[in-house]
Amino acid sequence: MILEQFSAKSRQISLYCGDDALEKKLPVVILNAGAEQAPAVYEKCREIGVGSFVLAVVSGLNWNAELSPWAAPGVFRGEDFSGGGEEYLRLLEGEIAPQIAAFLLQKMQCRAAYYAIAGYSLAGLFAVYCGYQSELFSRIASVSGSLWFPGFWEFARENRLQPQVEKLYFSLGSKEKRSRNPVLATVEETTRQIERLCAFGGASTLYEQNEGNHFQDPAGRMAKGIRWILA
């Protein structure tokens, strides 16, 4: 059930939560995704038995700009990455999360038990980036995450996760590594390496492989990731 919608500097935020959620504290999952994808993800979560939580879907993003951690050449012609991830993260921390917290307190009389962040594709890359750069998120789901991004493996190897990060979920489609693009074809190897690196650093991690390519059942895959990080 959608509870509230508001905006923050042209980004739209939609809050979903079941009407059976009566707890004093609820997990809040921030999902960067298209507005049209939000209902399907939330319904899939309900179908597979995810417990009470708040899904905060942020849409209206310029993906290649706001979800890329630094500037890099695009893997497709005319789609370079401008590296606005740090600025967008500050918006999440400084405006969007506080607005969510205010709504929960005023309208639902509850607080966030913790904040998680989830994303698909480039938003999955951004979610993992937040684990290194932000003190806000303790649980992370990167579903078909673009961890092939130039320089990201080196970044993960040379930096440490923030100490509050407890759980990280990674998943890919079984066919994603078969891309004809040599950069995209590294995604499985790099994802597995980063998952192992995070586990070695002390976080609880899971790598899961799904049947199909990058575009198969994104809502179902995302719901599986959310269920695991909230368990």
JOBELGI-V503246 format. One record per pair of residues at least 24 apart in sequence whose C-alpha atoms are under 10 Angstrom apart, sorted by the first residue. I is the first residue (numbers start at 0). GAP is how many residues later the second one is. D is the distance in whole Angstrom. If there is no record, write none. Layout:
# JOBELGI-V503246
I&GAP&D ; I&GAP&D
This chain:
# JOBELGI-V503246
0&38&9 ; 0&41&9 ; 0&42&9 ; 1&36&10 ; 1&37&9 ; 1&40&10 ; 1&52&10 ; 1&53&9 ; 1&54&10 ; 2&51&9 ; 2&52&10 ; 2&53&10 ; 2&100&10 ; 2&101&10 ; 2&104&9 ; 2&105&10 ; 3&52&9 ; 3&96&9 ; 3&99&8 ; 3&103&10 ; 4&51&9 ; 4&52&9 ; 4&53&10 ; 4&95&10 ; 5&52&10 ; 5&90&9 ; 5&93&9 ; 5&94&9 ; 6&51&9 ; 6&52&9 ; 6&53&10 ; 6&88&10 ; 6&89&8 ; 6&92&10 ; 7&50&9 ; 7&83&8 ; 7&84&9 ; 7&87&7 ; 7&88&7 ; 7&91&9 ; 8&51&10 ; 8&82&9 ; 8&86&9 ; 8&87&10 ; 9&49&9 ; 9&50&7 ; 9&51&8 ; 10&46&10 ; 10&47&7 ; 10&48&6 ; 10&49&5 ; 10&50&6 ; 10&51&9 ; 10&85&9 ; 11&44&10 ; 11&45&8 ; 11&46&6 ; 11&47&5 ; 11&48&6 ; 11&49&9 ; 11&84&10 ; 12&42&10 ; 12&43&6 ; 12&44&5 ; 12&45&5 ; 12&46&6 ; 12&47&9 ; 12&83&8 ; 12&86&10 ; 12&87&9 ; 13&24&8 ; 13&25&10 ; 13&41&8 ; 13&42&6 ; 13&43&5 ; 13&44&7 ; 13&45&8 ; 13&86&10 ; 14&39&7 ; 14&40&6 ; 14&41&5 ; 14&42&6 ; 14&43&9 ; 14&85&8 ; 14&88&10 ; 14&89&10 ; 15&26&7 ; 15&27&10 ; 15&37&8 ; 15&38&6 ; 15&39&5 ; 15&40&6 ; 15&41&8 ; 16&25&8 ; 16&29&10 ; 16&35&7 ; 16&36&6 ; 16&37&5 ; 16&38&6 ; 16&39&9 ; 17&24&10 ; 17&28&9 ; 17&33&9 ; 17&34&7 ; 17&35&8 ; 17&36&8 ; 17&37&10 ; 18&33&9 ; 19&32&8 ; 20&30&9 ; 20&31&6 ; 20&32&7 ; 20&33&9 ; 20&87&9 ; 20&89&10 ; 21&30&9 ; 21&86&8 ; 21&87&9 ; 21&88&8 ; 22&29&8 ; 22&30&9 ; 22&85&9 ; 22&86&9 ; 22&87&7 ; 22&88&9 ; 22&90&10 ; 23&80&10 ; 23&81&9 ; 23&84&9 ; 23&85&7 ; 23&86&5 ; 23&87&6 ; 23&88&9 ; 23&89&9 ; 24&27&10 ; 24&28&9 ; 24&79&9 ; 24&80&10 ; 24&83&10 ; 24&84&9 ; 24&85&5 ; 24&86&5 ; 24&87&5 ; 24&88&5 ; 24&89&9 ; 25&25&10 ; 25&26&7 ; 25&27&5 ; 25&28&7 ; 25&78&9 ; 25&84&7 ; 25&85&6 ; 25&86&5 ; 25&87&5 ; 25&88&7 ; 25&89&9 ; 26&24&10 ; 26&25&8 ; 26&26&5 ; 26&27&6 ; 26&28&9 ; 26&84&9 ; 26&85&6 ; 26&86&5 ; 26&87&5 ; 26&88&6 ; 26&89&7 ; 26&112&10 ; 26&203&8 ; 27&24&10 ; 27&25&6 ; 27&26&5 ; 27&27&6 ; 27&28&7 ; 27&69&9 ; 27&72&9 ; 27&73&9 ; 27&76&10 ; 27&83&9 ; 27&84&6 ; 27&85&7 ; 27&86&6 ; 27&87&5 ; 27&88&6 ; 27&89&8 ; 27&109&10 ; 27&202&10 ; 28&24&7 ; 28&25&6 ; 28&26&5 ; 28&27&6 ; 28&28&8 ; 28&83&10 ; 28&85&9 ; 28&86&6 ; 28&87&5 ; 28&88&5 ; 28&89&7 ; 28&108&9 ; 28&110&9 ; 28&111&9 ; 28&112&10 ; 28&197&8 ; 28&200&10 ; 28&201&9 ; 29&24&8 ; 29&25&6 ; 29&26&5 ; 29&27&6 ; 29&28&7 ; 29&62&9 ; 29&66&10 ; 29&67&9 ; 29&70&10 ; 29&85&7 ; 29&86&6 ; 29&87&5 ; 29&88&6 ; 29&89&8 ; 29&97&9 ; 29&107&9 ; 29&110&10 ; 30&24&7 ; 30&25&6 ; 30&26&5 ; 30&27&6 ; 30&28&9 ; 30&85&9 ; 30&86&6 ; 30&87&5 ; 30&88&6 ; 30&89&9 ; 30&92&8 ; 30&93&9 ; 30&96&9 ; 30&110&9 ; 30&191&10 ; 30&195&10 ; 31&24&8 ; 31&25&6 ; 31&26&5 ; 31&27&6 ; 31&28&9 ; 31&29&8 ; 31&31&9 ; 31&35&9 ; 31&85&8 ; 31&86&7 ; 31&87&6 ; 31&88&8 ; 31&90&10 ; 31&91&6 ; 31&92&9 ; 31&94&9 ; 31&95&9 ; 32&24&6 ; 32&25&6 ; 32&26&5 ; 32&27&8 ; 32&28&8 ; 32&30&9 ; 32&85&9 ; 32&86&7 ; 32&87&8 ; 32&88&10 ; 32&89&10 ; 32&90&7 ; 33&24&8 ; 33&25&5 ; 33&26&7 ; 33&27&8 ; 34&24&5 ; 34&25&8 ; 36&181&9 ; 36&182&7 ; 37&181&8 ; 38&180&9 ; 39&178&9 ; 39&179&6 ; 39&180&8 ; 39&182&10 ; 39&183&9 ; 40&177&8 ; 40&178&5 ; 40&179&7 ; 40&180&9 ; 40&181&7 ; 40&182&6 ; 40&183&10 ; 40&185&10 ; 41&177&8 ; 41&178&10 ; 41&180&9 ; 41&181&7 ; 41&184&10 ; 42&176&9 ; 42&177&9 ; 42&180&9 ; 43&175&7 ; 43&176&6 ; 43&177&9 ; 43&178&9 ; 43&179&6 ; 43&180&9 ; 44&174&9 ; 44&175&8 ; 44&176&10 ; 44&177&8 ; 44&178&5 ; 44&179&8 ; 44&180&10 ; 44&181&8 ; 44&182&7 ; 45&177&9 ; 45&181&10 ; 46&173&10 ; 46&176&9 ; 47&172&9 ; 47&175&8 ; 47&176&8 ; 47&179&8 ; 48&174&10 ; 48&175&10 ; 48&178&8 ; 49&173&8 ; 49&174&9 ; 49&176&8 ; 49&177&5 ; 49&178&9 ; 49&180&8 ; 49&181&8 ; 50&176&8 ; 50&179&8 ; 50&180&8 ; 51&178&10 ; 52&59&9 ; 52&60&9 ; 52&177&9 ; 53&46&10 ; 53&50&9 ; 53&58&9 ; 53&61&10 ; 54&61&10 ; 54&62&10 ; 54&63&10 ; 54&171&10 ; 55&40&10 ; 55&41&9 ; 55&44&8 ; 55&60&10 ; 55&61&9 ; 56&61&10 ; 56&62&10 ; 57&34&9 ; 57&38&9 ; 60&27&9 ; 62&58&10 ; 62&59&7 ; 62&60&8 ; 62&63&10 ; 63&58&8 ; 63&59&10 ; 65&56&10 ; 65&57&9 ; 65&60&9 ; 66&52&10 ; 66&54&10 ; 66&55&6 ; 66&56&6 ; 66&57&9 ; 66&58&8 ; 66&59&5 ; 66&60&9 ; 66&62&9 ; 67&54&7 ; 67&55&8 ; 67&57&8 ; 67&58&7 ; 67&61&9 ; 67&78&10 ; 67&81&8 ; 68&53&10 ; 68&56&8 ; 68&57&7 ; 68&60&7 ; 68&61&9 ; 68&80&9 ; 68&81&10 ; 68&82&10 ; 68&83&9 ; 69&79&10 ; 69&80&9 ; 69&81&9 ; 69&82&9 ; 70&79&9 ; 71&77&8 ; 71&78&7 ; 71&79&9 ; 72&76&10 ; 72&77&8 ; 73&75&9 ; 73&76&9 ; 74&74&9 ; 74&75&10 ; 74&106&8 ; 74&107&9 ; 74&108&7 ; 74&109&8 ; 75&105&9 ; 80&68&10 ; 84&41&7 ; 84&44&9 ; 84&45&9 ; 85&40&10 ; 85&43&9 ; 85&44&9 ; 85&47&8 ; 85&48&10 ; 87&38&10 ; 88&37&9 ; 88&38&10 ; 88&40&10 ; 88&41&7 ; 88&44&9 ; 88&45&8 ; 88&47&10 ; 89&44&9 ; 91&42&10 ; 91&44&9 ; 92&41&8 ; 92&42&9 ; 92&43&7 ; 92&44&10 ; 96&39&9 ; 113&24&7 ; 113&25&8 ; 113&116&10 ; 114&24&7 ; 114&25&9 ; 115&24&6 ; 115&25&8 ; 115&49&9 ; 115&51&9 ; 115&52&10 ; 115&110&9 ; 115&113&8 ; 115&114&8 ; 116&24&6 ; 116&25&9 ; 116&51&10 ; 116&109&9 ; 116&112&10 ; 117&24&6 ; 117&25&8 ; 117&27&10 ; 117&50&10 ; 117&51&9 ; 117&104&8 ; 117&105&10 ; 117&107&8 ; 117&108&7 ; 117&111&9 ; 118&24&6 ; 118&25&9 ; 118&26&7 ; 118&103&8 ; 118&106&10 ; 118&107&10 ; 119&24&6 ; 119&25&6 ; 119&26&8 ; 119&51&10 ; 119&52&10 ; 119&94&10 ; 119&95&10 ; 119&98&8 ; 119&99&9 ; 119&101&9 ; 119&102&7 ; 120&24&4 ; 120&25&5 ; 120&26&9 ; 120&51&10 ; 120&93&8 ; 120&94&9 ; 120&97&10 ; 121&24&5 ; 121&25&8 ; 121&26&10 ; 121&27&9 ; 123&46&9 ; 123&47&10 ; 124&24&8 ; 124&27&9 ; 124&66&10 ; 126&41&10 ; 127&24&10 ; 127&28&9 ; 127&33&9 ; 127&40&8 ; 127&41&9 ; 127&42&9 ; 127&66&9 ; 128&26&9 ; 128&27&8 ; 128&32&9 ; 129&31&9 ; 129&32&9 ; 129&35&10 ; 130&25&10 ; 130&29&9 ; 130&30&6 ; 130&31&6 ; 130&32&9 ; 130&33&9 ; 130&34&7 ; 130&35&10 ; 130&36&10 ; 130&37&9 ; 130&67&10 ; 131&24&8 ; 131&27&7 ; 131&28&6 ; 131&29&4 ; 131&30&5 ; 131&31&9 ; 131&33&9 ; 132&26&10 ; 132&27&9 ; 132&28&8 ; 132&29&7 ; 133&27&9 ; 133&28&7 ; 133&29&10 ; 133&30&9 ; 133&31&10 ; 134&26&10 ; 134&27&6 ; 134&28&8 ; 134&29&7 ; 134&30&8 ; 135&26&9 ; 135&28&8 ; 135&29&9 ; 136&25&9 ; 136&27&7 ; 136&28&7 ; 136&29&9 ; 136&30&10 ; 137&24&9 ; 137&25&9 ; 137&26&5 ; 137&27&4 ; 137&28&5 ; 137&29&7 ; 137&30&9 ; 137&65&10 ; 137&91&9 ; 138&25&9 ; 138&26&6 ; 138&27&6 ; 138&28&5 ; 138&29&6 ; 138&30&8 ; 138&64&10 ; 138&65&10 ; 138&66&10 ; 138&87&9 ; 138&89&10 ; 138&90&6 ; 138&91&8 ; 139&25&8 ; 139&26&9 ; 139&27&6 ; 139&28&5 ; 139&29&6 ; 139&30&9 ; 139&65&10 ; 139&85&9 ; 139&86&8 ; 139&88&10 ; 139&89&7 ; 139&90&10 ; 140&26&8 ; 140&27&6 ; 140&28&5 ; 140&29&6 ; 140&30&8 ; 140&64&10 ; 140&65&10 ; 140&81&8 ; 140&82&10 ; 140&83&9 ; 140&84&6 ; 140&85&7 ; 140&86&10 ; 140&87&9 ; 140&88&7 ; 140&89&10 ; 141&26&8 ; 141&27&6 ; 141&28&5 ; 141&29&7 ; 141&30&9 ; 141&49&10 ; 141&65&10 ; 141&80&8 ; 141&83&8 ; 141&84&10 ; 142&26&8 ; 142&27&6 ; 142&28&5 ; 142&29&6 ; 142&30&9 ; 142&64&10 ; 142&65&9 ; 142&66&10 ; 142&71&9 ; 142&75&8 ; 142&76&10 ; 142&78&7 ; 142&79&6 ; 142&80&10 ; 142&81&9 ; 142&82&7 ; 142&83&10 ; 143&26&7 ; 143&27&6 ; 143&28&5 ; 143&29&7 ; 143&32&8 ; 143&43&9 ; 143&44&9 ; 143&47&9 ; 143&65&9 ; 143&66&10 ; 143&69&9 ; 143&70&6 ; 143&71&9 ; 143&74&9 ; 143&77&9 ; 143&78&9 ; 144&25&8 ; 144&26&8 ; 144&27&7 ; 144&42&8 ; 144&43&10 ; 144&46&8 ; 144&69&9 ; 145&26&10 ; 145&38&8 ; 145&40&10 ; 145&41&7 ; 145&42&10 ; 145&44&10 ; 145&45&9 ; 146&37&9 ; 146&39&9 ; 146&40&6 ; 146&41&8 ; 146&42&9 ; 146&43&6 ; 146&44&6 ; 146&45&10 ; 146&47&8 ; 147&34&10 ; 147&35&6 ; 147&36&6 ; 147&37&8 ; 147&38&6 ; 147&39&5 ; 147&40&8 ; 147&41&9 ; 147&42&6 ; 147&43&8 ; 148&34&8 ; 148&35&8 ; 148&37&9 ; 148&38&9 ; 148&41&9 ; 149&33&8 ; 151&38&9 ; 151&42&9 ; 152&37&7 ; 152&38&9 ; 152&40&8 ; 152&41&7 ; 152&44&10 ; 153&40&10 ; 155&37&10 ; 155&38&7 ; 155&41&8 ; 155&42&9 ; 156&36&9 ; 156&37&8 ; 156&40&7 ; 156&41&9 ; 159&37&9 ; 159&38&9 ; 159&41&8 ; 160&36&10 ; 160&37&7 ; 160&40&8 ; 160&41&9 ; 160&42&9 ; 162&38&9 ; 162&39&9 ; 162&40&9 ; 163&39&9 ; 164&33&10 ; 164&37&9 ; 164&38&7 ; 164&39&9 ; 165&32&10 ; 165&33&10 ; 165&36&8 ; 165&37&5 ; 165&38&6 ; 165&39&8 ; 165&63&9 ; 166&31&9 ; 166&32&9 ; 166&35&9 ; 166&36&6 ; 166&37&5 ; 166&38&6 ; 166&39&8 ; 166&61&9 ; 166&62&6 ; 166&63&9 ; 166&64&10 ; 167&27&8 ; 167&30&8 ; 167&31&9 ; 167&35&7 ; 167&36&6 ; 167&37&5 ; 167&38&7 ; 167&39&9 ; 167&57&9 ; 167&60&9 ; 167&61&7 ; 168&26&8 ; 168&35&9 ; 168&36&6 ; 168&37&5 ; 168&38&6 ; 168&39&8 ; 168&55&9 ; 168&56&6 ; 168&57&8 ; 168&58&10 ; 168&59&7 ; 168&60&7 ; 169&24&9 ; 169&25&7 ; 169&35&8 ; 169&36&6 ; 169&37&5 ; 169&38&6 ; 169&39&9 ; 169&55&8 ; 170&24&10 ; 170&35&8 ; 170&36&6 ; 170&37&5 ; 170&38&5 ; 170&39&7 ; 170&50&8 ; 170&51&9 ; 170&53&9 ; 170&54&8 ; 171&35&8 ; 171&36&7 ; 171&37&5 ; 171&38&6 ; 171&39&9 ; 171&40&9 ; 171&41&8 ; 171&42&7 ; 171&49&9 ; 172&35&9 ; 172&36&6 ; 172&37&5 ; 172&38&5 ; 172&39&5 ; 172&40&5 ; 172&41&6 ; 172&42&8 ; 172&43&8 ; 172&44&10 ; 172&45&10 ; 172&48&9 ; 173&34&10 ; 173&35&6 ; 173&36&6 ; 173&37&5 ; 173&38&6 ; 173&39&6 ; 173&40&9 ; 174&34&10 ; 174&35&9 ; 174&36&7 ; 174&37&6 ; 174&38&5 ; 174&39&7 ; 175&34&10 ; 175&35&10 ; 175&36&8 ; 175&37&5 ; 175&38&6 ; 175&39&9 ; 176&36&9 ; 176&37&9 ; 177&35&9 ; 178&34&9 ; 178&35&10 ; 203&25&9 ; 204&24&9
